[in-house]
Amino acid sequence: MFSRFYSERIRDNANFTFFGLVHRAGSLFDERDFTGDENAIVDFKYSPSPKITWWFDHHQSAFLTPEDHEHFLHNQSNKKFYDPDFKSCTKFLATIAENQFGFHPEPVSELIEWADIVDGAQYKDAKTAVEMREPAMKLTMVIESTQDKTFTARLIPLLAREPLKKIIENPLVAPLIPPLMERHERSIDVMRERSECKQGTIFFNVMDHELEGYNKFVPYYLHPDSTYSVGLSKSSFRTKVSVGSNPWTRMRPQDMVNLAVICERYGGGGHARVGAISFEPNQEERALEAAQEIVSELRASVAKTSC
């Protein structure tokens, strides 16, 4: 969305180089990556680096330190924007681009709509989220599962210009879908075996399975009466504690715990309804301890609310 907006409203002959950023233990940014005439960060933490020209984010935990937040508040560039009330950075960026820079979002309305559904977990039910019949869902699965570091950079120009149905038929994407669908079905079986729901809170540990990028709605699909979930998973670069809430829970919003605040205690962050914490790959015990503490806290909260 940023590349399309920038090309249409700022500079039509710009060349883009894309770098993916991930939440991990330790430093999140490498100044050596900021090599452009202009550098933009979208949908990720704030950096006070003078090399950063543009920034858009919607996460409650957007600032690593109070000093970073203060730096943002004093920014006068009119190129750095933040609003945690938006469900997706895509829609936030499109809204700012339209209102302040005259960008016309209608040609990419499908992308905006689905980005908002996916990022905001605004599916009508768990079945829709898990069975993944829509092109956007298949594409989400591919993006979350790929281990090819060049894939997303090649996909972004397609997202900016092509309808989603055409993208999943593209030779870059189409061959990846069948094996990932098989993997998805296996992951449901693993999650069914490993997940346990007590006092409205699911806990699962799949660190010994290669399930990085698993569908995050499977726990609620298997345990529809749940309110929260806490899961442990592992990849080559981190051990991750995922903390989420059931988008279809019967609990009143005002009774829900702010998950971003909980995750921030352990160096993580996110949104009020979903968050995560990243540990070093060899810190399984530390991650397990944090996950168990959070599970206990959430179960106590559900029990208190039920009373």
C-alpha positions in Angstrom: 0.0 0.0 0.0 2.8 2.4 0.8 4.7 1.7 -2.4 1.5 2.2 -4.5 0.7 5.4 -2.6 4.3 6.7 -2.9 4.5 6.0 -6.6 1.2 7.7 -7.3 1.4 10.7 -5.0 5.0 11.4 -4.1 7.4 10.2 -6.8 6.4 8.1 -9.8 9.9 7.0 -10.8 10.9 5.6 -7.4 12.6 2.2 -7.1 11.8 0.2 -4.0 13.8 -2.3 -2.0 11.9 -4.3 0.6 13.3 -5.6 3.9 11.2 -7.7 6.3 11.4 -6.9 10.0 10.6 -9.4 12.8 10.0 -9.1 16.5 12.9 -10.9 18.1 14.9 -10.7 21.4 17.5 -7.9 21.2 17.9 -5.1 18.7 15.1 -4.8 16.1 16.8 -2.5 13.7 20.1 -2.4 11.8 21.0 1.1 10.7 23.0 -0.4 7.8 19.6 -1.4 6.2 18.5 2.3 6.0 20.2 2.9 2.7 17.5 4.6 0.6 17.1 8.2 -0.4 14.0 7.8 1.7 13.4 5.0 4.2 10.0 3.9 5.4 8.8 1.6 8.2 5.3 0.3 8.0 3.3 -1.8 10.5 6.3 -2.1 12.9 7.9 -0.4 15.8 9.0 3.2 15.8 12.7 4.0 15.1 14.1 7.5 16.1 16.8 7.1 13.5 17.2 10.3 11.4 17.4 8.1 8.4 13.7 7.1 8.7 11.6 9.4 6.5 8.1 7.7 6.7 6.5 5.6 9.5 3.0 4.2 9.8 1.9 1.9 12.6 -1.3 0.9 14.6 0.1 -1.3 17.3 -0.6 -0.3 20.9 3.1 -1.3 21.7 4.5 0.8 18.9 7.3 2.4 20.9 10.2 0.5 22.4 10.9 3.2 25.0 9.2 6.4 26.4 12.0 8.3 24.7 10.9 6.9 21.3 7.3 8.0 22.0 8.5 11.5 22.9 10.6 11.7 19.8 7.6 10.8 17.7 5.4 13.4 19.5 7.9 16.1 18.6 8.2 15.1 15.0 7.1 17.8 12.6 7.7 16.1 9.2 4.0 15.2 8.6 5.4 11.8 7.3 5.1 9.8 10.5 1.7 8.5 11.6 0.2 6.5 14.4 -3.3 5.4 15.4 -3.9 2.3 17.5 -7.7 2.4 16.8 -7.2 1.0 13.3 -7.5 -2.8 12.9 -4.9 -2.9 10.1 -2.0 -0.7 9.1 -3.1 -1.2 5.5 -6.4 0.6 6.1 -4.7 3.2 8.3 -2.1 3.9 5.6 -4.7 4.1 2.9 -6.9 6.5 5.0 -4.0 8.8 5.7 -2.8 8.7 2.1 -6.3 9.6 0.9 -7.1 12.3 3.4 -3.7 14.0 3.5 -2.1 13.3 0.1 -5.0 12.8 -2.3 -4.4 9.1 -2.9 -7.3 7.2 -4.5 -7.7 3.8 -2.8 -10.6 2.4 -4.8 -8.4 0.3 -7.2 -7.0 -1.6 -4.2 -10.2 -1.7 -2.1 -10.2 -5.5 -2.1 -6.7 -5.6 -0.6 -7.7 -3.0 2.1 -10.9 -4.9 3.0 -9.1 -8.2 3.4 -6.1 -6.8 5.2 -8.6 -5.3 7.7 -10.4 -8.7 8.1 -7.1 -10.7 8.5 -5.2 -8.3 10.7 -8.3 -7.5 12.8 -9.5 -11.1 13.0 -12.9 -9.9 11.8 -14.0 -13.2 10.2 -17.7 -14.0 10.8 -16.7 -17.3 12.5 -13.8 -19.7 13.2 -14.8 -22.0 10.4 -14.3 -19.2 7.8 -10.9 -18.4 9.3 -9.7 -22.0 9.5 -11.1 -23.6 6.3 -9.5 -20.9 4.2 -11.7 -21.0 1.1 -11.1 -17.4 0.0 -8.1 -16.4 -2.0 -7.1 -13.9 0.7 -6.9 -16.7 3.2 -4.8 -18.9 1.0 -2.5 -16.0 0.4 -2.3 -15.3 4.1 -1.3 -18.9 4.7 1.5 -18.7 2.1 2.9 -15.4 3.5 2.9 -16.6 7.1 4.5 -20.0 6.2 7.2 -19.1 3.7 10.8 -19.7 4.6 12.0 -18.0 1.4 13.5 -14.7 2.4 13.0 -13.3 -1.1 9.3 -14.3 -1.4 7.6 -11.3 0.2 9.7 -8.8 -1.6 8.6 -10.4 -4.9 5.0 -10.6 -3.8 4.6 -7.0 -2.7 4.5 -5.5 -6.3 1.8 -8.1 -7.2 -0.3 -7.1 -4.1 0.0 -3.4 -5.1 -1.4 -4.1 -8.6 -3.2 -7.4 -9.0 -6.6 -8.8 -7.7 -6.1 -11.5 -5.1 -7.6 -14.3 -7.2 -5.1 -13.6 -9.9 -2.2 -13.5 -7.4 -2.9 -17.0 -6.0 -2.8 -18.3 -9.6 0.6 -16.7 -10.3 3.6 -19.1 -10.7 5.2 -17.5 -7.7 2.3 -18.5 -5.4 0.2 -21.3 -7.0 2.7 -24.2 -6.4 3.0 -23.4 -2.7 -0.7 -23.7 -1.9 -1.4 -27.5 -2.1 1.5 -28.6 0.2 0.7 -25.9 2.6 -3.0 -26.9 2.8 -1.8 -30.4 3.6 0.5 -29.0 6.3 -2.4 -26.9 7.6 -4.6 -30.0 8.0 -1.8 -31.8 9.9 -1.4 -28.7 12.2 -5.0 -29.0 13.1 -4.4 -32.5 14.2 -1.3 -31.5 16.2 -3.2 -28.6 17.9 -6.1 -30.9 18.7 -3.7 -33.2 20.5 -1.6 -30.5 22.2 -4.1 -27.9 23.2 -6.0 -27.9 26.5 -8.7 -25.5 27.6 -9.4 -24.8 31.2 -11.2 -21.8 32.8 -11.7 -20.3 29.4 -8.0 -20.2 28.5 -6.3 -22.5 26.0 -2.6 -23.6 26.4 -0.6 -25.4 23.9 3.1 -26.1 23.3 4.3 -27.0 19.8 7.9 -26.1 20.1 8.9 -29.6 19.0 6.9 -29.2 15.7 7.7 -27.0 12.7 4.6 -24.9 12.9 5.9 -21.4 12.6 3.1 -19.6 10.7 0.3 -21.9 11.9 -3.2 -20.6 11.6 -3.9 -18.7 14.8 -7.6 -19.4 14.8 -7.3 -23.2 15.0 -7.3 -23.1 18.9 -10.7 -21.3 18.8 -12.0 -23.6 16.1 -11.2 -26.5 18.4 -12.3 -24.8 21.6 -15.2 -22.5 20.6 -16.1 -21.7 24.2 -12.6 -20.3 25.0 -11.8 -16.7 25.7 -8.0 -16.6 25.6 -5.1 -18.7 24.2 -1.5 -18.9 25.1 0.9 -20.9 22.8 4.5 -21.8 22.5 6.2 -22.2 19.1 9.7 -22.1 17.8 11.6 -21.1 14.7 15.2 -20.7 13.7 15.5 -17.2 15.1 13.2 -17.2 18.1 11.1 -19.0 20.7 7.7 -17.3 20.7 4.9 -17.0 23.2 1.7 -16.1 21.3 -1.1 -14.6 23.4 -4.5 -14.2 21.9 -8.2 -13.8 22.5 -11.1 -15.5 20.8 -12.7 -13.1 18.3 -16.1 -14.8 18.9 -15.9 -15.0 22.7 -19.1 -14.3 24.7 -17.2 -12.2 27.2 -18.0 -8.5 27.2 -15.2 -6.3 25.8 -15.0 -4.3 29.0 -14.2 -7.4 30.9 -11.3 -8.5 28.6 -7.7 -8.3 29.8 -5.4 -6.0 27.8 -3.0 -8.5 26.3 -0.5 -6.0 25.0 0.1 -4.8 28.5 0.7 -8.3 29.7 3.2 -9.0 26.8 5.0 -5.8 27.5 6.0 -7.0 30.9 8.1 -9.7 29.2 9.5 -7.5 26.5 6.8 -8.2 23.9 3.8 -6.3 22.8 0.9 -6.1 20.3 -2.7 -5.1 20.6 -5.3 -5.2 23.4 -6.7 -8.4 22.0 -3.6 -10.1 20.6 0.1 -10.0 21.4 3.4 -11.9 21.4 6.7 -12.2 23.1 10.0 -13.2 21.4 12.8 -15.0 23.2 16.1 -16.2 21.9 15.9 -19.7 20.2 17.7 -21.3 23.2 15.4 -19.8 25.8 12.7 -22.4 25.8 12.6 -22.7 29.6 12.2 -18.9 30.0 9.5 -18.8 27.4 7.7 -21.7 29.1 7.8 -20.0 32.4 6.4 -16.8 31.0 3.6 -18.7 29.1 2.6 -20.5 32.3 2.5 -17.3 34.3 0.3 -15.7 31.7 -2.0 -18.7 31.5 -2.5 -18.6 35.3 -3.2 -14.9 35.1 -5.7 -15.2 32.3 -7.5 -18.2 33.9 -7.8 -16.3 37.2 -9.2 -13.3 35.3 -11.8 -15.5 33.6 -12.8 -17.1 36.9 -13.1 -13.7 38.5 -15.3 -12.4 35.7 -17.5 -15.5 35.8 -18.1 -14.9 39.4 
